[in-house]
Amino acid sequence: MPEDVDIWEVRLGIYATEEQAAAIKEQVTRILCPDPDHAPPCPVPWTVQLLARSALDEADSYSELVEQAELERRRRP
């Protein structure tokens, strides 16, 4: 493996229902691997997880996101 290759984590916090989050996870999966039927291995090794806030190591790691969602909810008529 080349020396400049490493593991990178990209986190995406979303304020959504479980169904909405699963749909977004599926969209991200299609971005990473647009051809799910290709022969293994995938040219770019990757993985994706869906975690609820209750499963996070730091429960308040998305406090700004929750605050933003609450403000948006109050603005709606």
Secondary structure, DSSP 8 states (H G I E B T S, - for coil): --TT-------------HHHHHHHHHHHHHHH-S-TTS-SS-SS--------GGGSSSTTTTHHHHHHHHHHHHH--
